[in-house]
Amino acid sequence: MTVVLGVAAMFVVRVVLADPVSAARELDAAVCPEAPPGTQAFADDVTAWAKWGVLVLLVLGAVVSLGSILVGRIFSHPHASRYGAMGVAVVIMVAITYTVILVILDSITGSGCT
């Protein structure tokens, strides 16, 4: 057991601590994410349609929520106003989450090796 720990410690000292940049390069095998042949155009189409679909749903949700606030104020219906305000908050949170998800997907698929 002591011999194994000693060998592991020597590896860490020699490889990682001596030259961490080259150790990181060795661990990062520079494998680029690449779509299988013929699927990139299909993936681009699906992503574009999903982006437009989510954008339409966000705008529709915002319009309905703002309309609910307006109707609640006009007809003195506090529940409708409250639900409309919550709807606006949800639309904003979903828009932020959607943007973060797109950034994560772009960082995974990327546009080449980094």
N, C-alpha and C positions, 0 to 999 in steps of 0.2 A: 504494500500500500504506500509506503514511504517512497519507494522508487518511482511509482507512477506519479505521485505528487511532485517529486523532484524533476521528472522529465517534463511535466506540464509547466512547471515554473520556469524551467530553462527555455521552453518554447515561447512562453509569454515574454520573457526578458529579451530573447534574441530577435524574435520576429516582430512583435507588436511594439515594444518599447524602444527598440533600436531604430526602427524606421516605420512609424505608423502609417505614413502615406503609401508606401509600397505594400504594406500589409493590407490596407484597405483596398488597394487596387487588385490584389490577389483574391480577396474575398468577393469583390464586385465583379464578376466574370464578364462584364460589359456585354450582357445579353440584351439586345434591343427587342422590345415587344413589337411583334409584327403580325398583322392579320393574315390568315391563310389566303392563298391565291384566289382571287375572284370574290372575296367577301368584303373587301374594304368599301366598295361602292354601296353595297347593301347596308353595311353598318352606318355609313354616312347618311343614307336616306332615312334609316330608322331614327338616328339621333336627331336629324333635322326635323322630322315629323314630331318627335317627342318634345323637342324644344318649343315648337310652335303650339302644340297641344297644351302644354303646361302654361305657356304665356296666355293663351286664350282663356284657360280656366282661371288663371289669376286675375285677369281683367274682369271676367264675368263675376267672380266672387267679390271683387272690390266694388263693382257697380251694384250688385245685389245688397251688399252690406251697407253701402252708403244710402241706397234707396230705403233700406229698413230703418236707418237712423232718421231719414227725412220723414217717412211715413209715421214713425213713432212720435216725432216732435209735432207734426201737423195734427194728428188725431189724439194727442195726449195718451199715448200708449207706451209707458216706460219700458215694458218688457221688449218691445220691438226695437227701441233705441238701444237698450243694453245688448241685445243679441247682435244688432248691427255693429256696435262698437267692438264686441268680441270678434265678430267676423273680420273686421278690418285688421285687428291685431293678428288673427290667425293667418290672413293673407300675407301680411308683412313677414311673419315668422316662416311661412312656407316659401316665400320668395328668397329669403336669406338662406334657408336650408337648401333650396334648389341650386342656388349659386355656388354654395360650398360643395355640393355633390358634383357639379360640373367641373369644378377645379380639381377635385380628387380624381375623377375619371380621366381628366386630361393629364394629370401627373402620372397616372398609371400607364395609360396608353402612349402618351408622349408623341413626339415627332422625331424620334431618333434617339441615339445613345447620348447620355450626358456624362 
